[in-house]
Amino acid sequence: MKRAWLLLALLVLAAPAAAQAPDGAALYKRCAACHLPSGAGVTGAFPPLQTDFLSLAGKADGRRYLALALIKGIAGPLTVDGKTYRGVMPAQSMLDDAGIATVLNHVGNTIAKGGNGFRAFTPAEVAAARQSGEGLTSANIGALHGKLSGQ
């Protein structure tokens, strides 16, 4: 009986801890430094994360853009809701595909209030965007926004 308990204890201690899913709200705090906790952005520097985000998240190319914006960063002016923003967004290279999907889902659900119309990002979708954008720069991502948003 002692051997069984000892064996069970060793198995429990040796088992890897279950990987915790990234917390989108906690990860968004990095974004909030520029986009603000509400996602309202800063006039002229950092765009708001509501209408433009939901519009882009509703299209395949827009979803790729949103993932690449976090993966590669953004350089160059952006026009959102008719206003120009000239801030630079650094790449969030410390985030893996699951972390990026979690942040995008937090923005879509909580910041942009996408509700039932918002389709969640998956780590696999982010991985595909990462691979397809391998040779792109942050300036390429900035230019891509203009093509997708029509602004």
C-alpha positions in Angstrom: 0.0 0.0 0.0 2.9 2.4 0.8 4.4 1.7 -2.5 1.2 2.6 -4.4 0.9 5.9 -2.5 4.6 6.6 -3.1 4.2 5.8 -6.8 1.1 8.0 -7.1 2.8 10.9 -5.3 5.8 10.7 -7.7 3.5 10.7 -10.7 1.7 13.8 -9.5 4.8 15.6 -8.7 6.5 14.7 -12.0 3.5 15.6 -14.1 3.9 18.9 -15.9 1.7 21.7 -14.7 -1.2 22.3 -17.0 -0.5 25.2 -19.3 -2.5 28.2 -18.3 -4.3 30.0 -21.0 -3.0 33.5 -21.5 -5.2 36.2 -19.8 -6.3 38.7 -22.5 -7.1 41.5 -20.0 -3.7 41.2 -18.4 -1.9 41.1 -21.8 -3.9 44.1 -23.0 -2.3 46.2 -20.3 0.7 46.6 -22.6 -1.6 47.9 -25.3 -3.5 50.2 -22.9 -0.3 52.2 -22.4 -1.0 53.8 -25.9 -4.6 52.8 -26.8 -5.8 53.5 -23.2 -7.7 51.0 -21.0 -10.9 51.8 -22.8 -9.4 51.4 -26.3 -10.3 55.0 -27.1 -6.8 55.8 -28.4 -4.9 59.1 -28.3 -5.8 61.7 -30.9 -3.2 62.0 -33.6 -1.0 59.2 -32.2 -2.8 56.0 -31.5 -6.1 55.0 -33.1 -9.2 53.8 -31.2 -9.8 50.0 -31.2 -13.6 49.8 -31.8 -15.3 50.3 -35.1 -12.1 49.9 -37.3 -11.1 46.7 -35.3 -14.6 45.1 -35.7 -14.7 46.0 -39.4 -11.3 44.4 -40.0 -12.1 41.4 -37.8 -15.1 40.6 -40.0 -12.9 40.0 -43.2 -10.3 37.3 -43.8 -7.7 39.8 -44.9 -8.5 42.1 -42.0 -8.1 39.3 -39.5 -4.7 38.6 -41.0 -3.8 42.3 -40.8 -4.9 42.4 -37.1 -2.7 39.4 -36.2 0.2 40.9 -38.2 -0.2 44.2 -36.5 0.7 42.6 -33.2 3.3 40.2 -34.7 5.2 42.8 -36.8 4.1 46.2 -35.4 2.9 49.1 -37.4 4.9 52.1 -38.9 3.6 54.9 -41.0 0.5 57.0 -40.7 -2.9 55.2 -40.4 -6.3 56.8 -41.1 -9.1 55.5 -38.9 -12.6 57.0 -38.9 -11.3 59.8 -41.1 -8.5 60.8 -38.7 -4.8 60.4 -39.2 -2.7 58.7 -36.5 1.1 58.9 -36.6 2.2 56.8 -33.6 4.4 53.8 -34.1 3.3 50.4 -32.7 6.1 48.1 -31.7 6.0 44.4 -32.5 4.7 42.3 -29.6 7.4 39.7 -30.1 7.2 38.4 -26.6 3.7 37.0 -27.4 3.2 33.6 -28.9 0.3 32.7 -31.2 -2.0 31.9 -28.2 -1.1 35.2 -26.5 -1.8 37.2 -29.7 -5.1 35.4 -30.2 -6.1 36.1 -26.6 -5.3 39.8 -26.9 -7.2 40.1 -30.1 -10.2 38.3 -28.6 -10.1 40.6 -25.5 -10.1 43.6 -27.8 -12.9 42.1 -30.0 -15.1 41.1 -27.1 -14.4 43.6 -24.3 -12.9 46.8 -25.9 -14.8 46.8 -29.2 -17.8 45.1 -27.7 -18.2 42.8 -30.7 -20.8 40.6 -29.0 -22.2 37.6 -30.9 -21.0 39.0 -34.2 -17.4 38.7 -33.2 -15.6 35.5 -34.3 -12.8 34.5 -32.0 -9.2 34.3 -33.2 -7.5 31.0 -32.8 -3.8 30.3 -32.2 -3.8 28.4 -35.5 -5.2 31.4 -37.4 -2.5 33.6 -35.8 0.2 31.0 -36.8 -1.0 31.1 -40.4 -0.9 34.9 -40.4 2.6 34.8 -38.9 3.9 32.5 -41.6 2.2 34.4 -44.5 3.7 37.7 -43.3 7.2 36.4 -42.7 8.9 38.9 -45.1 6.8 41.9 -44.1 7.9 44.9 -42.2 6.0 47.2 -39.8 5.8 49.7 -42.7 4.3 47.1 -44.9 1.7 46.4 -42.2 0.9 50.2 -42.0 0.4 50.3 -45.8 -1.8 47.2 -45.6 -4.2 49.0 -43.3 -4.9 51.6 -45.9 -5.7 49.1 -48.6 -8.0 47.1 -46.3 -9.9 50.0 -44.7 -10.1 52.1 -47.9 -8.8 55.1 -46.1 
